[in-house]
Amino acid sequence: MATVEKQDTDLLTIEVDGREVQARKGEMLIEATDRAGIEIPRFCYHHKLSIAANCRMCLVDVEKAPKPLPACATPVAPGMKVFTHSKRARDAQRGVMEFLLINHPLDCPICDQGGECELQDLAMGYGRSISRFTERKRVVKDKNLGPLIATDMTRCIHCTRCVRFLEEVAGTAEMGGIGRGEKTEISTFIERNIESELSGNIIDLCPVGALTNKPFRFSARAWELSARPGVGLHDCVGSNLFYHVKAGRIMRCVPRENEAVNECWIADRDRYSHFGLQAEDRVTAPRIKVDGKWRETDWDTAMAHAAKRLRSVVDAHGAEQLGVLASPRATVEEQLLLARLAEELGTPHRDHRLRLADASDPALGQAWLDRPSAELETADAVLLVGSNLRHEQPILNQRVRKAWRRGAARVMDVNATAWSFPFDLHRRCVVAPDHWVAALGRVARAAFAARGDELPDTALGRYLATLDADETATVMAATLNEAAAGFLVLGDQALFHPQAAALRALATEIAALLDVALMVLPGPANSEGACRAGMVPGAGGLAASEQLRVGLKGYLLHDLEPQFDVADPGAARLALDAAECVIALASFAGSDLLDTADVILPLAPVPETDGSVINLDGTRQWLKAAAKPPGQAREGWKILRALGERLALDGFGFAGLADVVERFDALDRPVAQPAAVERFDSDAGGLRRAGPVANHAADSLLRRSQPLQQRESAQAADPRIHPETAARLGLADGAPVRLRQAEREAEAVLRHDSSVAPDTVVLASGTCLSGRLGAAWGAIEVEACP
């Protein structure tokens, strides 16, 4: 029996330049021609933005139409005949180009957009060689948009791509059109910098060079640069990008399109982090400490000294007195070699989860996604737990915004601060960190009630029996229960919470009860790859926070700064000060490393190394060194290979990186299962600190990128407290205070902020101030300075 193909009733046929083209009902003509590979010039149209139809460059000739029509705003119709190169279409396009160039300055020789300018390209095909206009050109005052974006607004052709991006994608609406007629300008609404975490994308969108990359300005020409593919490693998404390189140095960074990962956008911290590679404290030669003073040396001497010190700790105190700690930014191959080195030395104490405060669950730090992260944009309900998604995962945040803009998604959150999201909150629960478990427990109790199920006779069930679901919890549970595509997202702050295991157990129960997708984010950068490579505690091993709390005799540190990158900087400093041996593979010589390390080996970080990383979806992405490491700095896998050979360990005699890749591919490591949680009650009382990682302080590169550190948001590191809590403690807004944690103290200026939960002090981690204190999510004392 012959099969009958089902016809797609949503398709229709149109004719373009004599060629039949399939189009979808309701779509615009330019979308159909783009899919068919038929080129139509445009400036204002972008496939990710709404249709403005204000440049008119895409005018085409449509049969029976009285005048040329804009292809971007003309819907297809059955039997439509379109001519993109007819005399009427070409005359219209040339006329538009002539008008666009009336006021455009003749500054192509000094414009950073020169050589990759859409206006330049189209002017060659549609412009006149000599202008018929002899009047003076209009001049528009440049705008100060901050340290990242340079403006030459006289070049602006009012395509409004930047306006639409900031309003629709970023959700910040920081630019718009002011004035009328010939006085129209694109500007910020008030005199202020653009602070969107995605702001750099308007540079890529600008078709004429009115908006350019300020730190890159006048550094190179487009034809001098070579593009090297890379991956952004400042969050777990792994945004795809290109590094533009000149003479072995990264000059700038732009997005590389990948719909499943980052679409065609990148966050500002991915775009500008490479400027940190040129920091003054970059380590370019091996260093050893002799009689308390640092001395540069050669690789052979440094490696021999490092191997001797490590071996002496193991021989004198046993392998259990050696800890191996690595940054989650290290590649999969580096993480694998670090785990192998620890195994061969006999120590189970290895970890990459540096900010993890709860070591009771071995699955923490490993991603758990019931659906691909890209499907967040199809959600109709989202509950964020312990997450400032906008700053921690900007690409995921804009996917949630897309779902919200469709009018379908109802977003809710449980946090210690009423974070500013680019979408409205259907319901929110702002409570002190000590109350997060109880808040999520009430949602779970309401979920059981919504499903009509009895509470189980388990530790979780007995805990839920002590709670009553309030109105907020009931609404949250009902919203998730009614959702056809609901998501429950555990964010970075939930992962670093002292009771992360309890939060995960409650989230798992809610997701199973209400049939919503659970999304447990793995943490920063290549956390998922590190887990799969085995860079987690072995049998009887201590997690990173435990290693630094109990204090070991020796430590091997890979690409981390104890002052900024760990859960408790105070405990880390005490442990490293007391250790007999600290060997650091580091790209930068921070003050803590200089004080505590015995050997510093110069490390080439991403993007100066080859390897691979794995993002939250489990997608393995390959890295190729985009720039040459300075001085004697080497890739991490090469350093670890040489160190393993010096220590005479098995498995380090390989010839190249391909052997390490092959070894990882052959791994058969079981997925860690969440541990049973017996304790849920976490209300310790007193003043508690909430220590989310500062947006531009998540790793050593970001902390040294001057353009990022010049942003207003990066400089706002003062502790914040609710006015009512401050009044109870007698603390005035803007007053100097003394902060105290675990016998460490620091002075700061306290700010009142009504968005902060009561009994909470919000003080970001990863800053110089927080580096002088204790646990990011621990108890804190605040008193007025005398």
N, C-alpha and C positions, 0 to 999 in steps of 0.2 A: 504494500500500500504506500503510495507516494505521500511524502510529508508536505504539508502546506505551511509555508513560512508566514508567521504572524506579522502583518504590516504595522509599522510604527505610526500610529495616528497623530503623533506629535510632530512629525516631519512634513515638510512641504518642499517643493522644488522651485527655485528661482533661476534666472539666467543672468550671469554676470560676464560682460564682454564676450557674449556668444557661447559661454560655457555653462552647463547645468551644474548647479550647486545645491546640495541638500542643506536645509536650514530648519531650525526648531521654531515652532510657533511662538510668537511673542518676543523673540530675540531681535536684537538690532542688526542692521545690515552689516556693520563693521565686524561684528562677532562672527557672522557666517563667512565673510570673506577672509578674515584672519585664519579661520580653521581650514579654509580651502587653499591657503597660501597665496591669496591675491592681495597685493599691497595697496593700501590706501593711506596717504599721508595724514598725520594727525599730530596735535600737540596736547590738547586738553584730555583726550580719551586715555584711560588706563583700565585694563581689564579687572583690576581689584577695587576700583573706585566707582562711585556713582557717576551718572552721565551729566555733564554740564553743558555740552554743545555750545561753548562760548568762544572757541578759537576759529571755527568754521573752515579749518584747513581740510577737513575730510569731505568737502562738498562733492557730490557725484551727480551724474545725469540719470534720472529715472524716467523711463518712458511714460508719457502722458502727464508728467508733473510739470506745472507751469514754470518752475525755476529749479535750479540745482538744490539738492537736499543734503543735509549733513548725515553721513552714513552712521555716525555714532548715535543719532537720535531718531532714526527712521526705522520703524519695525518692518520686518519682512512680510510679504503678502503673496498668496498663491499667484503664480504666473508673472511675478514682477520681473521686469527687464531693466538691468542696470548697466550703465556704461561709465567706467572709471577713467577712460582715456579719450573720451570723445572731445571735440573742440569745446563744447559748452562746459564740460567738467574741467578741462585743463585751463580754460580762461578764468573760470571761477576760482580755481586753486591758485593761479598766478596772481589774481587780483587780491586774494586774501594775503598772500605772502608779501605783496607790495605794501599793503596797509600795515602789516606787522612790523615791517622794517622801517617805517617812517620815523619812529622815535628810537629805534634800537641803535646803541652807540657802535661806532666802528672800532671796537677794542679787542677784536679777535686775537691779535698778537700778544696781549697781556692777560687774556681770560683763561682761567684754569679749566674751563670747559672746552677750550679749543682742541680740536682733534677728536672729540667724542660728543659733540654738540648736535642735538637734533635739529636745531634751527640752522646751523651751518650746513648740515647734510641736505635738508630740504630746500634751502636757498639755492644750492647748486643746481637742483633740478627744476625749481619753480620760480626762482627769483630773476630779476632783471640785472644786467651788468651795470647799469647806471640808473640811479634814482631820479624820478621826475620831480621829487619834492626838494625845494631849496630852502624851506623855512628852517629856523633853529629847532634842534631836537629838544624834547622835554627832558628835564633833569629831575630825578627823584632822590630824596635824601635816603641814605642807607640806614638800616635799622640794626641796632645791637641786639642780637638774639642769644648772646652768651658765648662761651668759649669754644663751642663746637661748630657753629655754622656762621660763615661769612656771607655778607650780603652785598650785592651790587644791584640795587632795585631799579636803576635806570634800564637795565636789560630786561626786566620783567615784562612778559606779554600777557599777564593776567589769565593764565590757563587754569588757575586755582587748584592745581594738583596738590600743592602743599596744604592749602586750606582744607580740602576734602580729606586728605590723609589724616591730619591731626584731629579732625572732627569725627570721621567715620571709623578709622582703624585704631588710632592711638586713643581716641576718646577724650582728648584734652581741649579741643577747640581753642587753641592758643593763637590762631591767626585768622584773618578775615579781610574782606575788602572794605575800604573806607573811601569816602569821596564819591563823586559822580562824574560821568562823562570823561573828559580829558584829564580830570583831577583824580581819577580812580587810582588807588594804591593798594597793594597787598601789605598788610602790617599786622603787628600784634595789637590787640584791642587797647591795652595800656602799655606804658613803657616798662617792659619786664622781659627777662630772659625766657626762652622756651625750656621747660623742665621735663618734658615728656621723656620717658625711658626709651622711646623709639624715634626720637626726633631726627636722627641722622638720615632716616629714610627719605626725608623731603629733599635731601641733596641729590639722591639718585633719581627722584621723580622729576626734579626741575629740568625742563628740556632746553634751557637757554643759558645757564650759568649765573642766574640771579642769586642762587643759593649754592654755595660751595663749601668744601671741607676746610674749615679755618686752620686747624693745625697743619694740614698738608699744603696750604696755600703757597703758590709760587715755588714749590719744591721740585717739581718735575713736570714734563709734558707727557701726554697720554702715550705717544709713540715711543717714549723711552722706557716704559714700564712693561714688565712681563707678568702675566697673571698666573698665580700658583694656587690651586685649590686647597682649602683648609676647612677646619671645623672649629666653631666657637666653643670654648671649654669653660665658660663661666656660669653655666647652668646645665641641667641634665638633658636639655633638648638636643644639644649638639647642632646648632644652626650651621648650615652650609654657607661658605663664603669664599671669596677670592682675596688673596693677598697680592697687592701690586708692588713689585719689587724692582728696585733700580740699584745696580752695582752691589748686589748682595744684601741690600738693606730694604726692609719693608717700609714703604712710603705711605700706603693707605690700605684700607680694607673695604670691600663692597660685598653685597649679598650674592649668593649663588642659588639660583632657584631650585627648590625641592619642595613640592606640594605636600608631601607626607611629613616633612620635618618643620620647615620654617617658611613655607610658601616662597615669597620673594622679599622677605623682610629680615633684618637683623637688629638686635638690641644695640644701644649706644655703647655698652661696655664691650661687646664683641667688636664693634667698629673701631674703637679708640684704644683698646688695651695694649696694642703693640707698641705704643709710645713708651710704655714702661720698660721696654727692652733696653733703652738707652739711659737708664737711671745711673746716677753717679756711683751708687754702691754696688754696681754689677761686679760679680766675681769673675775674673778673667784668667786667673792662675791659681794652682793649688796653694793652700796655706796650711802651715802647721804652727802650733803654739809652742814656743820654746821659752821656758822660764817666765811664763805669763805674758809673753809678747808674741805678736803674730809675725810670721816670716814667710814670704813667698818662696816656693821651691819648685822643683820639677815633678813630673808625674810619678816617676819611679820612686823617688824618695817619699812622696806623699802617700802613695799606695802601700809601700812597705810599712810606713809608720801606722797607717790606718789598720792594716791587717794585723800588725803586731799588737795594737791596743785592743782590738776586738778579741783576738785569740787569748790575750792575757786575762780578760774579764771572764771568758768561758772557762779557761783552765783554773783560775783562782776561785771562782765563785759558782761555777756551774752554768750551763746554758740557760737555766731558768732565770738568771739575773741579767739577761740581755733582752731588750725590747727593740722591735723594728716598727717604725712609724713612717707612713708615706702620705703625701698629699693625694687627694682624689683626682687631681689634675694629671697625675702621671699616666702614661699610656698603659694599655693592657699588657704589653710586653715587659715594661718596667715593673709593673705590679707582679707579674708572674715570676720574674727573676728575684724580686725582693722576697716573695713567698718561698721560693726555692732556697734562697740563701739562708732564710730563717730555719727552714726544715733541716737543711744540711748542718747548720750549726747546732741544731737540737733544741731551739727555743720555740715554744708555741705562741709566744707573745708577739703577735704581729697584727697590725690594723691600719686601715686607711680612714676610718670613721672618726676623725679627729674631734668633731664637735658633739659626738654622741655622749649624752649624759646617762642614759639608761642602757646598761650592758646585759640586761637579763634576757633579751630576746635576740637570738642569733640571726633572725631574718631582718632585723632593722638595718637599713642601709641598702637593702635589695629592693628593686622595683617590683611592684605587683600591680598589673594593669589588666582588668577584665576586658577592656576594649582599647584599641589604639588611641593614643593621645589626640590625634587629629579629629577624632569623633566628638571631642568636646564641643566643637562648633555645631553639632547636631543635637546637643542636650536640650531638654526642656525643664530640667531642674538640676541645680548644682549646689552641694553643701561643701564649703571650704572649711577645713578644720586646721587651725594653726598655720595659716598661710597668708602672707601678703603677696598674692600671686603676681600683682603688677610689677613688683620690684624683684621678686625671687625667680620667676619664670615668665618674662615678658611675652614670649611667643605664645605660651599657653593662655596667658591672660587675654591676649587679643582674640584667641579662639573662643573663649567664654564670652567676650564682648560680641563677637559675631552672632553667637547663639542668642544673646540677649537682644541684639538689634533686630533679629527676626521677629521679636515679639513673643517668642515661645518660652525662653528660659527664665525661670525664677531662681535667682541666686541668693544663697544664704551663707552665713559664716559664723564660726565660733573663734574668737580671737581675744587678745588682751588689749587691743587697740581697734578703734573704728577706722580701719585703714581707708584711704581714699581710693576707691576703685572707679574705673571708667564705665560703670554700669550701676543701675539702681539695685539696692538690696531689698529683696522680698521680706526678709526677716533676718535680724542679726542678734547675736548674743555676745556682748562684750563683758568679759569677766576676767579676774586675776588668774594667772597661770595655775595656781593651786586649785581653781574651781573648774578647769577644763574637763577633767575626768567626770566630775559630777554633772556638768552641763551636757556632755555627750551621753552620759548615763541616762539622763532624763529623756533625751531623744530616743535612746534604745528602749526605755520603759514605755514611751508613747508608741513606738513601733510595735512592740508586743501587743499593746492594747488595740492598735489599728488593725492588726491581723487577727486579733482574737485568740492569740496563743498564750499558753501558760508559761510562766517563767521556769527555766530549767533548774534542776537541783545541782547547780554548779556554783563555783565561787562568783562567777559573773551574775548568775541568777539571784543568788542570795544578796549580792550588793545592790542589784536593781530593786529588790524588794524593799530596800530602805529608802528609796527615792520616790517622789511624787512628780509626775510630769506636769510642768507648768504650761502656761498658754503658748510661750515661744517654742518649747520642745514639741508640743502637740501640733502646732502649725508646721514645723520643720518635718516631722514624721509624716504628716498628712500630705505635704507637698511632694515628698519623695515617693510616697505610696501611690499617688495619683499619676506619677510621671511615667511616660512610655520610654524615655531615654534619660534616666536619672544618673547622676554621678556623685559619689562621695569622695572628695579629694583630701588626703592627708598631706599637708605641705611640709616645708622644711622646718618650720618652727615646732610642729608636732613631732617631727623626727628627733629634734634636739631637746625636747621636753624631758624633764626628769622621770616622767611616767609615760614615755613613748609607747612601751609595750601595752599598757592598759588602754591607751587611746586607740592603738591599732586593733586590739581585741574587741573593743566596743564598736569601732567602725566596721570591722568584719561582720559582726553580729547584725548590725543595722542593715548593711548591704545585702546580706543573705535573706533577712526577714522581708525587706521591702523590694527585693529584686532590682537593685540598682547596681551600677558598675562601681566597683571599688578601685580607686586609683591611689596607690601608695607611692609617692615620689621617692626616688632612691637617695636624694641628697645632691650635692653639687657635682658638676663636671662628669668625670668618668667613674662615678661611684659604682654603677652597675658593672662596668668592666672589671673593676677591682674585686668586686665580690666573686665574679665568675673566674677570675684568675687565682682566687684563693688567698687574697691579701686580707684575711679576716682571722681572728684568733683560732688556733688549732685546739685540740682536745686539752682542756685544762688551761688554756691560754687566757691572758688578760686583754680586755679591750683597751683602747688608747687612753681613755680617762682613768681606768684602773691602774694602768702602768705608771701614769704620772702621779696618781694619788698615793700609791704605796711606795714608789721610788725604787728603781732598779739600779744596779751597779754600772750598766752600760746601755747606751742607746745608739741606734743607727737611724738617722733622720733623712728623709728624702723629700726635698722641695717643700719644707714647711718652716714657718716662723712661729715659735712657741708663744710669742707675745700676742699674736693675732689669730692664729689658726686653730686653737684648741678650745675645748669646752670651759676649762678653768685655767687661765694664764697664770694665776698665782701658784696653784699646785704644780704646774709645769715648770715654773722657774725654780721652785724649791727642789723638785726632783732632779732637774738638770744640774743645778748647782752642787748637789750632793753626789752626783754620779762620778765614778772614776774615769769613765770614757764616754765621750760624745763625738760621734763621727757624723758629719753633715754633708750631704750632697745638696748644694744650694746654688741658686742663680744670683742671689743677692746676699750681702753680708749685713743683716740687720743687727741692731744693738744686742739683742738677746743671744743671737748666735755667737757674736764676737765675745760675749762675756762667758758663755757656757761651753762652747764647742772646743775640741782639741785639734780637730782636722776639718778643714772645709775644702771640698772638692768641687770645682766649678762645673755647674750643670747647665746644659742647654735645654731650656723649657720648650714646650709647644709655644710658638710655631717654628722652632729651630731643630726639630727632631722628627724622625720617621716613626711610624708605628700605627696603632689603631686605637679607637675608643668605641664604647658601646653606650648608646643613649637609653633613655627610659623605656623606649619601645623594644629594646633588645636588638636594635639595628647596629651592626658593626660598620664603622666608617673609618676609612683609611686616611692617614696623614702623611704628607711628604714635606720634608723640611723646606720652608719658604725662604729662609735666610741662613747665612753661615754664622755659627756661633762666634762671638768675639774672642780674641786671644787664644788661650789654651782650653776654653770650655769645650766639653764633650757631651754627646748624647748620653742619657741615663743608662741605656742598655749596654753601651760600651764600658762605662765606668763599672757597672755591676759585674759584667763579664770579667774584667780585669781584677776586680776585688775578689771574686769567687776563685779565680785561678791563684791569686796570691795566698788565699786561705786553703788552697789545695782541696777544694770541694768538688764533689761529683756534679756533672751537669753544666759546667761552665766552660767547657772546651769547644763550644760551637764556633762556626766560622763567621756567620752573619746573622742579620735580623730574621731572615727567612727561616732559619732553624728554630728560632724562638716562636715565630708564628705557627710553624708546624707543630711545635710542642703544645701550644695552647689549643690548637684545633683537635689534638688528640686527647685533651682533658675529658674526664668523665666525673665531674664533681656534682653530687646531688644538690638540688635546690634546697636551701635552708628553710625549714618549716618553723612557723612562729611558735614560741614556747607558751605553755599554759601559764596564765596569769592568775595568781592567787590573791593579790592585793590591789584594790582599786581606790580606796579612800586616800585622798592626797591633800586634804585641807590642813595644812600645817599652821596656818594663821600667820599674822605679822606681815610686815612689808616684804614684798617679793619683787625680784627683778625680772623683767622680760627683756631678753637680749637677742633680738633678731639680728642677723648679719647685715651690716650696712650695705646698701646697694652697690657702692663703688669701692668696697673694702673686702670683697670675698676672697681674694687671693693676692699674691705678691705683685703680679703684673698690674692689676687694677689699682692697688695702693700706690703704685709708682707712675701711673699715667697722669701726667700733669693736666691735660685737657679735662679729664674726668674729675680730678680733684679740685679743679677750679669752679665746678658747678655749685650752685647754691645748695642743692640737696646734699652734696658730699660734705659740705662744710658745716651743716646743721647736725652736730653730734652731741648737743647738750642733753642731759637727762630730762625726761618729761614726767609729770605727775598730775593726777586729777586735782582740780582746785579744792574740792572738799577734803580730800586726803591731806593736801598741803595745809589747809586751814587747821585741821585737827592737830597737825604736827607743828604749827606755827612757822611755816616756811613761806616766804613771800616770793612772788613771781620775779624772776631776774636776780634773785639774791644769791650770793656765793654760799655754797654748802659743802660739807665734807661727806663723801660717800665712803662707807666702810663695808668690806666683805672679807671674812676669814682673816682677820688681822692685817689686811691690806687696805690702804685708804688712798683717796685722791680727792682733790678739790675741783669743783666745777660750778657752773651757773645753772640753776634750776629753772625750768620753764613750766608754767601751768598749761595744761592741755586737757580740755574737757572730753576729748576722744579717747583718753586713756582710762582703763578700768580702775575702779577704786582699789586702794591698797597695792598699787602697782607702780613701779618705777621703770619706765621704758628707757633703756640705755643700750644702744646698738653695739654689737660685737664687731671685732676687727678694727677698732680704732685705737689711737694712742691712749685715750682715756680709759677705755675698757681693758686695755692691756695691763693697766696698773692695778686691776681689781681681781675678783675671783670668778666664781661660776656664773655663766651667762644667764642661767635660769635658777639662781639660788636666792637665799635670803640676803637682804641688804639693809643697811642702816643709813639714814640720812639725818644730818643735824646741821643747823645753821653755823656758819663760821663765826667765831667770836670777833 
